[in-house]
């Protein structure tokens, strides 16, 4: 077993090519570490967004107060509120001022599932099968992990929110498709997911 398998990803990981980082994030472990709790899960579905030539990206028309974190160097969390309903969490990628990020679309829960259920369902009892709906969408991920605008700009190389290394997946384990829920740059096949994983947002 590699000694780096469970180590926190370093800044250099995030500052590489957008699509390489996007694919490499699959299978890595996303962690939110609180004073009295720990939430974690395997990243199983992601989408890439590039400010320069991707009209669906928040960064396409340049830097604003809302998207400025996207223009930081790789390794920060970009969290935004959308549709007046939920938050979405993105991993900033690339070099400073490039405006690139990876949307975390779905996670397979690992640790702290009871707290995730409280966060998502506000204490309502749910059937076991509903666990498949716990984190199988970007808004669901943020609610289950307790992410909101306060976490926008969090440094992923620190100790509160971070991503742990895992071996890169093999090419035949990764599914590729067009991104979901956008109306611009729709032909870019920049959605990547772990094949046959029950927690992806769309089969």
C-alpha positions in Angstrom: 0.0 0.0 0.0 1.3 3.4 -0.9 2.3 5.6 2.1 0.6 8.5 0.4 -2.8 6.8 0.1 -4.5 8.5 3.0 -2.5 11.8 3.0 -4.1 15.1 2.5 -3.8 16.3 -1.1 -1.2 19.1 -1.5 -1.5 22.4 -3.4 0.4 20.9 -6.3 -2.3 18.4 -7.0 -4.9 21.1 -7.6 -2.7 23.4 -9.7 -2.5 21.0 -12.7 -4.5 20.6 -15.9 -8.3 21.1 -15.2 -9.5 17.8 -16.8 -6.7 15.7 -15.3 -7.5 17.0 -11.8 -11.2 16.5 -12.4 -10.8 12.8 -13.3 -8.2 12.3 -10.5 -10.7 13.7 -7.9 -12.9 10.6 -8.5 -12.4 8.1 -5.6 -10.7 10.7 -3.4 -12.1 11.2 0.1 -13.8 14.5 0.9 -13.6 15.4 4.7 -15.3 18.0 6.9 -13.6 17.9 10.3 -15.5 19.6 13.2 -14.6 20.0 16.8 -16.8 17.1 17.8 -17.6 15.4 14.5 -16.1 14.1 11.3 -17.9 13.7 8.0 -16.4 12.0 5.0 -17.2 10.3 1.7 -15.8 9.2 -1.6 -16.2 11.6 -4.5 -18.1 9.7 -7.2 -19.2 12.4 -9.7 -17.7 15.7 -10.8 -18.0 18.3 -13.5 -15.2 20.6 -14.9 -15.7 24.3 -15.6 -13.2 26.6 -17.4 -13.5 30.4 -17.4 -11.7 31.0 -20.7 -13.9 29.2 -23.3 -16.7 27.6 -21.3 -19.9 29.7 -21.4 -21.5 27.6 -18.6 -18.7 28.7 -16.2 -19.3 31.4 -13.7 -15.9 32.8 -14.6 -16.6 33.1 -18.4 -17.4 36.8 -18.2 -14.5 37.6 -15.8 -14.0 38.1 -12.1 -16.9 39.4 -9.9 -17.5 39.5 -6.2 -19.4 36.3 -6.4 -16.9 34.2 -8.3 -13.6 35.7 -7.2 -12.5 32.6 -5.4 -12.5 30.8 -8.7 -9.6 33.0 -9.8 -7.4 32.0 -6.8 -4.8 29.3 -7.3 -5.9 25.7 -7.0 -6.7 24.2 -3.7 -9.6 26.3 -2.4 -13.3 25.6 -2.0 -15.7 27.8 -4.1 -19.2 27.6 -2.6 -22.1 29.5 -4.2 -25.9 29.7 -3.7 -28.0 28.8 -6.7 -31.7 28.8 -7.8 -32.5 30.4 -4.4 -32.6 27.0 -3.0 -29.2 25.3 -2.3 -25.4 25.6 -2.2 -22.9 24.0 -4.5 -19.3 23.2 -3.6 -16.5 23.4 -6.2 -12.7 22.7 -6.0 -10.7 25.5 -7.5 -8.1 24.2 -10.0 -5.2 25.6 -11.9 -3.0 28.7 -11.5 -4.1 32.1 -10.2 -6.4 34.1 -12.4 -7.3 31.1 -14.6 -10.9 30.8 -13.3 -11.2 27.0 -13.2 -13.1 24.8 -10.8 -14.6 21.3 -10.4 -18.2 20.9 -9.2 -18.6 18.1 -6.7 -21.9 16.5 -7.9 -22.1 13.4 -5.8 -20.4 11.6 -2.9 -20.7 8.1 -1.4 -21.0 8.6 2.4 -18.5 7.0 4.7 -18.2 8.6 8.1 -20.7 10.6 10.1 -23.8 9.3 8.2 -26.1 9.9 11.1 -25.1 13.6 11.3 -25.5 13.8 7.5 -29.0 12.5 7.8 -29.8 15.1 10.4 -28.4 17.9 8.2 -30.2 16.7 5.1 -33.6 15.6 6.6 -33.7 17.8 9.7 -34.3 14.8 12.0 -37.1 13.2 10.0 -36.9 9.4 10.0 -36.1 7.9 6.6 -36.1 4.4 5.2 -32.7 2.7 4.5 -33.2 3.0 0.7 -33.4 6.8 1.1 -29.7 6.7 2.0 -29.0 6.5 -1.7 -30.5 10.0 -2.0 -28.4 11.4 0.8 -25.6 12.9 -1.2 -26.4 12.1 -4.9 -26.5 15.7 -6.1 -24.5 18.9 -5.6 -27.1 20.6 -3.4 -27.5 17.4 -1.4 -23.8 17.1 -0.8 -23.6 20.6 0.6 -26.6 20.2 2.9 -25.4 16.8 4.2 -21.9 18.1 4.8 -23.2 21.4 6.3 -21.5 23.6 3.6 -22.7 27.1 3.0 -21.4 30.6 2.1 -19.3 30.7 5.3 -17.1 28.0 3.7 -16.5 29.9 0.4 -12.7 30.3 0.2 -11.7 27.6 2.6 -8.2 26.3 2.0 -8.3 22.6 1.2 -4.8 22.1 2.4 -5.7 23.0 6.0 -7.4 21.0 8.7 -11.1 21.9 8.5 -12.2 20.8 5.1 -9.8 18.7 2.9 -9.5 15.9 0.5 -7.5 12.7 1.2 -5.5 10.9 -1.4 -6.5 7.6 -2.9 -5.2 5.6 -5.9 -6.3 7.1 -9.3 -9.1 5.1 -10.9 -8.4 3.1 -14.1 -9.7 4.5 -17.3 -12.4 1.8 -17.7 -13.8 2.6 -14.3 -14.6 6.2 -15.3 -17.8 7.3 -17.1 -17.9 10.4 -19.2 -20.8 12.5 -20.4 -22.1 16.0 -21.1 -22.7 18.1 -18.0 -26.1 18.2 -16.4 -28.5 21.1 -16.0 -26.8 23.7 -18.2 -27.9 25.5 -21.4 -24.5 26.8 -22.7 -21.4 24.9 -23.9 -23.6 21.8 -23.7 -21.4 19.7 -26.0 -18.4 19.6 -23.7 -18.1 16.1 -22.2 -16.8 17.4 -18.9 -18.8 15.3 -16.5 -16.9 12.3 -15.0 -18.3 9.7 -12.7 -17.5 6.2 -11.2 -19.3 3.7 -13.3 -22.1 1.6 -11.6 -21.8 3.6 -8.4 -25.3 3.9 -6.9 -24.6 7.4 -5.5 -24.1 9.2 -8.8 -26.8 11.8 -9.5 -27.9 10.4 -12.8 -27.4 6.9 -14.2 
